[in-house]
Amino acid sequence: MSEKLREEILEKVREYYREAHKPKQERFEAGKDIVTFAAKVYDEEEMVNLVDASLDFWLTTGRYAEEFERDFAEFMGHTYCLLTTSGSSANLLALSALTSPKLGARRLVPGDEVITVAAGFPTTVNPIVQNGLVPVFVDVEIGTYNVKVDQLEAALSPRTRAVMLAHTLGNPFDLDAVTAFAKKHRLFLIEDCCDALGSTYDGRLVGTFGDAATVSFYPAHHITMGEGGAVLVSNPVLERVVRSMRDWGRDCYCEPGANDTCGKRFTQRFGTLPEGYDHKYVYSHVGYNLKVTDMQAAVGVAQLKKAPAFIEARRANFRALHAGLSRYSDELVLPFATPKSDPSWFAFPITVRAGARFTKNELVAHLEKHRILTRQLFAGNLTRQPAYEGVNYRVVGDLANTDTVMRDTFFIGVYPGIDERKRAYVLDVFAKFFEAL
């Protein structure tokens, strides 16, 4: 009886989606409706999964989380996927894992340095600071907005232990150069793929080159759970450490509701705890509770099935915008893919050239006035942000391009909800701006 009732409920959810949600997604009136830079794209399957998980009333991680972690690890070419509350949490876990005593002499300790860039998102860098490590900022290239690899050797010091970089807006950084540098100097490499799901470098998915990769499932990203993220690793030691730090720091690896998975729950000794202390309450790391709910994972299961189509839609939108805006390339720096890469673009970044007849702010104001949403390339230059006053960091060179990004760069959307009508409207609004100059 209950299973029949469940099916009736889920069928009503499908009906509700078709009546209440689908018409909103399909409507677009040029000049009236917003062309946003990013948004969730979904259908009845996400809503059905969400309600299905809620009917279980398990609430914490469960069957949908297990399914997603298994399938997403396979999709990304990793052995392990560990779901967490956000891409920011994923970055915190991935970097913090490198400080674990379980890594022996390779563990990072306070004062060690991590090479990164200042032209990016704060939570790629914040875990470095939070762990008492020192971010070392190098500059980026205009056009790819990725690390200037010719500065890596200059950034090296006796305390350098890791590199942590994002594939900016889905555009892979030069993985040949970065991985060679990391291997030469025996450095850990963390790839922040929060904006780059599906991007490839030399035919291989980004996120598979380093020691760990991170992904975000915020609604702006390639697939969504509402909130959520993941750490991807193939090293079983790192998997154990990330799992521990995500799950309160405990040494036990039982799933929620399970007991005595190791068969030694009351027979081990840890530190100066009494012999036989309950393993479920032994803490081997300073950790957190950063797990997701099964309802979030249920949405992710439906989204993951759409990922290939989403990725291709982003690429198609990027190509169309690039072709349409190329006529203005004497005054706009249009983005270009890193050699050997095929980006799954998060957005379309634009830099107003020095000497242009207008400023970035004037172009942005025109787009926003016509209901086309824009965004900065995140923090611009993190070293100029108030939060980093007094933070211990080191800078290589003058970060001149990073300052250019801060002053003259913005981005517009390429997410799958942008269709031919919206692309045509965006290009028309650009055309009117240049015609009026």
C-alpha positions as CSV (number, residue, x, y, z in Angstrom):
1,M,0.0,0.0,0.0
2,S,2.8,2.4,1.0
3,E,4.7,1.8,-2.3
4,K,1.6,2.5,-4.4
5,L,1.0,5.7,-2.4
6,R,4.6,6.7,-3.0
7,E,4.2,6.2,-6.8
8,E,1.1,8.3,-6.7
9,I,2.9,11.1,-4.9
10,L,5.8,11.0,-7.3
11,E,3.5,11.1,-10.3
12,K,1.8,14.2,-8.8
13,V,5.3,15.8,-8.5
14,R,5.9,15.2,-12.2
15,E,2.5,16.8,-12.9
16,Y,3.4,19.7,-10.6
17,Y,6.7,20.4,-12.4
18,R,4.9,20.5,-15.8
19,E,2.3,23.0,-14.4
20,A,4.4,25.2,-12.1
21,H,8.0,25.1,-13.2
22,K,8.4,24.2,-16.9
23,P,6.6,27.3,-18.2
24,K,8.8,29.6,-16.2
25,Q,12.0,28.0,-17.7
26,E,10.7,28.3,-21.2
27,R,9.5,31.9,-21.1
28,F,11.8,34.7,-22.4
29,E,10.9,38.2,-23.4
30,A,13.8,40.2,-24.7
31,G,14.5,43.3,-22.7
32,K,12.1,42.3,-19.9
33,D,13.4,38.9,-18.6
34,I,16.8,38.7,-17.2
35,V,19.6,36.9,-19.0
36,T,21.5,35.7,-15.9
37,F,25.1,34.6,-15.8
38,A,24.2,31.3,-14.3
39,A,21.3,29.3,-12.9
40,K,20.1,25.8,-12.2
41,V,18.6,23.8,-15.1
42,Y,16.4,20.9,-14.2
43,D,13.2,19.0,-15.0
44,E,10.8,16.7,-13.2
45,E,13.5,14.1,-12.5
46,E,15.3,16.3,-9.9
47,M,12.0,17.1,-8.2
48,V,10.9,13.4,-8.2
49,N,14.3,12.3,-6.7
50,L,14.1,15.1,-4.1
51,V,10.7,14.1,-2.9
52,D,11.5,10.4,-3.1
53,A,14.5,10.9,-0.8
54,S,12.4,13.0,1.6
55,L,9.8,10.2,1.8
56,D,12.5,7.9,3.2
57,F,13.0,10.6,5.9
58,W,16.6,9.3,6.4
59,L,17.8,13.0,6.2
60,T,21.5,12.4,6.5
61,T,23.7,10.7,3.8
62,G,22.1,7.5,2.6
63,R,21.3,5.5,-0.6
64,Y,21.3,8.5,-3.0
65,A,24.7,9.7,-1.6
66,E,26.2,6.3,-2.0
67,E,24.9,6.1,-5.6
68,F,26.2,9.6,-6.5
69,E,29.6,9.1,-4.9
70,R,30.1,5.8,-6.8
71,D,28.9,7.2,-10.2
72,F,30.6,10.6,-9.9
73,A,33.9,8.9,-9.1
74,E,33.6,6.8,-12.2
75,F,32.5,9.9,-14.3
76,M,35.6,11.8,-13.1
77,G,38.1,9.0,-13.4
78,H,38.8,8.7,-9.7
79,T,38.7,5.8,-7.2
80,Y,37.0,7.8,-4.5
81,C,34.4,10.6,-4.3
82,L,33.5,12.2,-0.9
83,L,30.5,14.4,-0.9
84,T,30.6,17.5,1.3
85,T,28.6,20.6,1.9
86,S,30.1,22.9,-0.7
87,G,33.0,23.4,-3.1
88,S,34.5,25.6,-0.4
89,S,34.3,22.8,2.1
90,A,35.8,20.5,-0.5
91,N,38.8,22.9,-0.8
92,L,39.1,23.0,3.0
93,L,39.1,19.2,3.3
94,A,41.5,18.6,0.4
95,L,44.1,21.1,1.7
96,S,43.6,20.2,5.3
97,A,44.2,16.5,4.5
98,L,47.7,17.4,3.5
99,T,48.4,18.4,7.1
100,S,47.6,14.9,8.4
101,P,50.2,13.0,10.5
102,K,49.2,10.0,8.4
103,L,51.2,11.5,5.6
104,G,54.4,11.2,7.6
105,A,57.3,13.5,6.6
106,R,55.4,14.9,3.6
107,R,52.7,16.4,5.8
108,L,52.4,20.2,5.6
109,V,53.1,22.1,8.8
110,P,52.4,25.8,9.8
111,G,54.7,28.1,7.9
112,D,54.9,25.9,4.8
113,E,54.1,27.6,1.5
114,V,51.5,26.8,-1.1
115,I,51.7,28.4,-4.5
116,T,48.4,29.8,-5.9
117,V,47.1,32.9,-7.7
118,A,45.5,36.1,-6.3
119,A,43.1,36.4,-9.3
120,G,40.5,33.9,-8.2
121,F,37.9,32.9,-5.6
122,P,38.6,33.3,-1.9
123,T,37.9,29.8,-0.8
124,T,40.6,28.4,-3.1
125,V,43.1,30.3,-0.9
126,N,41.3,30.5,2.5
127,P,42.2,26.9,3.5
128,I,45.8,27.7,3.1
129,V,45.5,30.6,5.5
130,Q,43.2,28.6,7.9
131,N,45.8,25.9,8.2
132,G,48.6,28.3,9.2
133,L,50.3,28.0,5.8
134,V,51.5,30.8,3.6
135,P,49.9,31.5,0.2
136,V,52.4,32.5,-2.5
137,F,50.7,34.5,-5.2
138,V,51.8,34.5,-8.8
139,D,50.3,36.4,-11.7
140,V,47.9,35.2,-14.4
141,E,47.7,35.5,-18.1
142,I,45.1,37.8,-19.7
143,G,42.8,35.8,-21.9
144,T,43.2,32.4,-20.2
145,Y,43.1,34.0,-16.7
146,N,45.3,31.1,-15.5
147,V,48.6,30.9,-13.7
148,K,51.7,32.3,-15.5
149,V,53.7,29.1,-15.4
150,D,57.0,31.0,-16.1
151,Q,56.8,32.4,-12.6
152,L,56.5,29.0,-10.8
153,E,60.3,28.5,-10.3
154,A,60.6,32.1,-9.0
155,A,57.8,31.3,-6.5
156,L,59.7,28.3,-5.1
157,S,61.4,28.5,-1.7
158,P,62.7,25.9,0.7
159,R,59.3,25.9,2.5
160,T,57.2,25.3,-0.7
161,R,55.2,22.1,-0.2
162,A,52.1,22.3,-2.5
163,V,50.4,24.0,-5.4
164,M,46.6,24.7,-5.3
165,L,45.1,26.2,-8.4
166,A,41.6,26.6,-10.0
167,H,40.9,26.0,-13.6
168,T,39.7,29.5,-14.1
169,L,36.1,29.7,-15.3
170,G,36.5,26.2,-16.7
171,N,39.6,26.9,-18.7
172,P,42.3,24.4,-17.7
173,F,45.6,25.8,-16.5
174,D,48.8,24.5,-18.2
175,L,48.8,21.1,-16.7
176,D,52.0,20.0,-18.5
177,A,54.0,22.7,-16.9
178,V,52.3,22.6,-13.5
179,T,52.5,18.8,-13.1
180,A,56.1,18.8,-14.3
181,F,56.9,21.5,-11.7
182,A,55.1,19.7,-8.9
183,K,56.8,16.4,-9.8
184,K,60.3,18.0,-10.1
185,H,60.0,19.5,-6.6
186,R,57.9,16.7,-5.0
187,L,55.0,19.0,-4.3
188,F,51.4,18.1,-3.7
189,L,48.9,19.4,-6.4
190,I,45.3,20.2,-5.7
191,E,43.1,21.0,-8.7
192,D,40.1,23.2,-7.9
193,C,37.6,22.1,-10.6
194,C,34.6,23.9,-9.1
195,D,34.1,25.8,-12.4
196,A,35.5,23.1,-14.7
197,L,33.4,20.0,-14.6
198,G,34.0,18.2,-17.9
199,S,36.9,20.3,-19.1
200,T,39.7,18.3,-20.7
201,Y,43.4,18.8,-21.1
202,D,45.2,16.7,-23.8
203,G,42.1,14.5,-24.0
204,R,42.0,13.8,-20.2
205,L,39.5,15.2,-17.7
206,V,40.8,17.9,-15.4
207,G,40.8,16.8,-11.8
208,T,42.8,13.6,-12.7
209,F,46.2,15.2,-12.8
210,G,46.8,16.1,-9.2
211,D,46.7,14.5,-5.7
212,A,43.2,15.7,-5.1
213,A,40.4,17.5,-7.0
214,T,37.5,19.5,-5.8
215,V,34.1,20.2,-7.3
216,S,31.1,22.5,-6.4
217,F,27.4,21.7,-6.8
218,Y,26.2,25.2,-6.1
219,P,23.3,26.2,-8.4
220,A,25.7,28.4,-10.6
221,H,27.9,25.4,-11.4
222,H,27.8,22.7,-14.1
223,I,25.5,20.4,-12.1
224,T,23.8,21.2,-8.8
225,M,22.5,19.9,-5.5
226,G,21.5,23.3,-4.3
227,E,24.4,23.3,-1.9
228,G,27.2,20.7,-2.1
229,G,30.6,19.7,-3.2
230,A,33.0,16.8,-3.5
231,V,36.6,15.8,-3.0
232,L,38.0,13.4,-5.5
233,V,41.1,11.3,-4.7
234,S,42.5,7.9,-5.8
235,N,45.0,7.5,-2.9
236,P,43.4,5.4,-0.2
237,V,45.4,7.2,2.6
238,L,44.1,10.6,1.4
239,E,40.6,9.1,1.1
240,R,40.7,8.0,4.7
241,V,42.0,11.4,5.9
242,V,39.4,13.4,4.0
243,R,36.6,11.1,5.2
244,S,37.8,11.5,8.8
245,M,38.0,15.3,8.6
246,R,34.6,15.5,6.9
247,D,33.1,13.2,9.6
248,W,34.0,15.1,12.8
249,G,37.6,14.0,12.7
250,R,36.8,10.6,13.9
251,D,39.1,7.6,13.2
252,C,36.1,5.3,12.7
253,Y,34.9,4.9,9.1
254,C,31.5,3.3,9.7
255,E,28.7,4.7,7.6
256,P,25.9,6.5,9.5
257,G,23.8,3.9,11.4
258,A,26.5,1.2,11.1
259,N,28.6,-0.3,13.9
260,D,31.8,-2.2,14.2
261,T,32.7,-2.3,10.5
262,C,36.3,-3.0,11.3
263,G,35.5,-5.7,13.8
264,K,37.8,-4.1,16.4
265,R,35.5,-1.5,17.9
266,F,36.4,-2.2,21.6
267,T,39.9,-3.8,21.2
268,Q,42.3,-1.1,20.1
269,R,44.5,1.4,21.8
270,F,44.8,5.0,20.6
271,G,47.2,7.6,22.1
272,T,46.7,7.8,25.9
273,L,43.0,6.8,25.7
274,P,42.1,3.7,27.8
275,E,42.6,0.4,26.0
276,G,39.4,-0.6,24.2
277,Y,38.0,2.9,24.1
278,D,35.0,2.9,21.7
279,H,36.4,3.4,18.2
280,K,33.4,5.3,17.2
281,Y,34.5,8.1,19.6
282,V,38.2,8.1,18.7
283,Y,39.3,11.3,16.9
284,S,42.5,11.2,14.8
285,H,42.1,14.6,13.2
286,V,40.7,18.0,14.0
287,G,37.6,17.7,11.9
288,Y,34.1,19.0,11.2
289,N,30.7,17.7,10.2
290,L,30.6,18.5,6.5
291,K,28.3,15.8,5.2
292,V,25.4,16.4,2.8
293,T,21.8,15.2,3.2
294,D,20.5,12.4,1.0
295,M,17.9,14.9,-0.4
296,Q,20.8,17.0,-1.9
297,A,22.4,13.9,-3.3
298,A,19.1,12.8,-4.8
299,V,19.1,16.0,-6.9
300,G,22.7,15.3,-7.9
301,V,21.9,11.8,-9.1
302,A,19.4,13.3,-11.6
303,Q,21.7,16.1,-12.6
304,L,24.7,13.8,-13.2
305,K,22.8,12.1,-16.0
306,K,22.4,15.4,-17.7
307,A,26.1,16.4,-17.3
308,P,27.2,15.5,-20.8
309,A,24.4,17.6,-22.4
310,F,25.1,20.5,-20.0
311,I,28.8,20.5,-20.9
312,E,28.1,20.5,-24.6
313,A,25.6,23.3,-24.2
314,R,28.2,25.5,-22.4
315,R,30.7,24.9,-25.2
316,A,28.1,25.7,-27.8
317,N,27.1,29.0,-26.1
318,F,30.7,29.9,-25.7
319,R,31.4,29.3,-29.4
320,A,28.4,31.4,-30.4
321,L,29.3,34.3,-28.2
322,H,32.9,34.2,-29.3
323,A,31.9,34.3,-33.0
324,G,29.4,37.1,-32.4
325,L,31.8,39.3,-30.3
326,S,34.9,38.8,-32.4
327,R,34.2,41.9,-34.4
328,Y,35.0,44.0,-31.3
329,S,38.3,42.3,-30.5
330,D,40.3,45.5,-31.2
331,E,38.8,46.8,-27.9
332,L,37.9,43.7,-26.1
333,V,40.2,40.8,-25.1
334,L,38.1,37.7,-25.8
335,P,38.8,34.5,-23.9
336,F,40.8,31.7,-25.5
337,A,41.4,28.1,-24.4
338,T,44.7,27.1,-23.0
339,P,46.7,25.1,-25.6
340,K,45.8,21.3,-25.6
341,S,42.5,22.0,-23.7
342,D,38.8,21.7,-24.4
343,P,37.1,23.8,-21.7
344,S,33.7,23.2,-20.3
345,W,33.2,26.9,-19.8
346,F,31.7,28.2,-16.6
347,A,31.3,31.7,-18.1
348,F,32.6,34.0,-20.9
349,P,35.2,36.4,-19.5
350,I,35.9,39.7,-21.2
351,T,38.7,42.3,-20.6
352,V,38.4,45.8,-21.9
353,R,41.7,46.7,-23.6
354,A,43.8,49.7,-22.5
355,G,43.0,52.6,-24.8
356,A,39.4,51.5,-25.6
357,R,36.8,54.2,-26.2
358,F,35.0,53.1,-23.0
359,T,35.6,51.7,-19.6
360,K,34.6,48.3,-18.2
361,N,32.1,50.0,-15.9
362,E,30.4,51.8,-18.9
363,L,30.0,48.5,-20.8
364,V,28.8,46.6,-17.7
365,A,26.3,49.4,-16.9
366,H,24.9,49.1,-20.4
367,L,24.5,45.3,-20.2
368,E,23.0,45.5,-16.7
369,K,20.6,48.2,-17.8
370,H,19.4,45.8,-20.5
371,R,18.9,42.9,-18.1
372,I,22.0,41.0,-18.9
373,L,23.7,40.1,-15.6
374,T,27.5,40.4,-15.3
375,R,30.0,39.4,-12.6
376,Q,33.5,40.3,-11.7
377,L,36.1,37.7,-12.1
378,F,35.6,36.9,-8.5
379,A,37.9,38.7,-6.1
380,G,39.9,40.5,-8.7
381,N,43.1,40.7,-6.7
382,L,42.8,39.0,-3.3
383,T,45.7,40.9,-1.9
384,R,43.7,44.1,-2.2
385,Q,40.6,42.6,-0.5
386,P,39.9,43.8,3.1
387,A,39.8,40.3,4.5
388,Y,43.5,39.7,3.7
389,E,44.9,42.7,5.4
390,G,47.3,41.3,8.0
391,V,47.3,37.9,6.4
392,N,50.8,36.4,6.0
393,Y,51.4,35.8,2.3
394,R,54.2,36.2,-0.3
395,V,53.9,37.8,-3.7
396,V,56.0,37.0,-6.8
397,G,56.5,40.0,-9.1
398,D,54.0,42.8,-9.2
399,L,50.7,41.0,-10.1
400,A,50.2,43.5,-12.9
401,N,47.8,41.2,-14.9
402,T,45.9,40.4,-11.7
403,D,45.3,44.2,-11.2
404,T,44.2,44.4,-14.8
405,V,41.6,41.6,-14.1
406,M,40.5,43.6,-11.1
407,R,40.0,46.8,-13.0
408,D,39.0,45.7,-16.5
409,T,37.6,42.2,-16.5
410,F,34.0,40.9,-16.1
411,F,32.1,37.9,-17.3
412,I,28.7,36.9,-18.8
413,G,26.9,33.6,-18.8
414,V,27.1,30.5,-21.0
415,Y,25.1,28.2,-18.8
416,P,22.7,25.7,-20.5
417,G,19.6,27.8,-19.9
418,I,20.9,30.4,-22.4
419,D,19.3,29.4,-25.7
420,E,19.4,30.8,-29.2
421,R,16.9,33.6,-28.3
422,K,19.0,34.8,-25.4
423,R,22.3,34.6,-27.2
424,A,20.8,36.7,-30.1
425,Y,19.6,39.2,-27.6
426,V,23.0,39.4,-25.8
427,L,24.8,40.0,-29.1
428,D,22.2,42.6,-30.1
429,V,22.8,44.5,-26.9
430,F,26.5,44.5,-27.5
431,A,26.0,45.7,-31.0
432,K,23.9,48.7,-29.9
433,F,26.6,49.7,-27.3
434,F,29.3,49.8,-30.0
435,E,27.0,51.5,-32.5
436,A,26.4,54.3,-30.0
437,L,30.1,55.1,-29.4
